[in-house]
């Protein structure tokens, strides 16, 4: 089965097509994306401008045609903080639906954290023990932790790298004063959520599942993306602290020339590094494992779980039968994990 996943994020709008079936690992088939930063189209009242809505509408229509042209049988379309925090987000989603026929599902922060955690759990397996996952997006920062596939705690805080860069960092490179103020804000915000996670005990594995963590790990010496997803990549706090100091003195153009950093994300990498560093310190973490799977993969896996559970045919395994599964899955619109 070929499934399309349309992700409307804060930095990019991205369509991923994968081939898979229930019980199988999803294999990427094709991808189509555009560097559309919706937060750049917010007016002073927090509304997405008409131009921003038109750009989004155009890409969704383009993505739908791309999916149909490549024989996708199903399409999961979702949006995260860029839409859910816009004052007119609901109106924009309705405009997109009327124009393209595509219904974009709005994920809450805790749902986003829980779905990303599911992907990380599946990647590392049960043998990983308890997992703490950290995911820094453009508009928000998701954290989730647990022993099972549904996290014990899943939450989201307004510490997205793009948001912080836009709201706090002044100048290029940023002024020392603005960096100091941002550090204080990040510290206070992280302190508000850290205790709930620390109460669960020390995790057996800490994962970073976002592009921000992958870029920071690459700067610190991890293998490039061309080496494939199965190469182990890590990020040590001491290396992160060193690179944070370096990034604070660099212009966005200089940062964009570093290995593993795109032109789009270069201006916000410092803010991402500051969030990552404070999170690791608050959670008493020295090393993070970089997970190649994140939110999109979590939604794909949940979709195939649902298909498997809804199947009226028994699942067969080598050497004998496997009991028919009839239980339904929890909807994404329902509560995912315990939230703040």
Helices and strands as residue ranges (DSSP letters): E 2-8, E 13-19, E 27-34, G 38-41, H 50-69, E 74-79, H 81-84, H 89-100, E 105-106, H 109-124, G 126-128, E 131-136, E 141-146, E 153-157, H 161-168, H 176-198, E 205-208, H 211-219, G 225-227, E 234-236, H 237-248, H 252-256, H 263-266, H 269-282, E 287-290, H 295-310, E 316-317, E 320-321
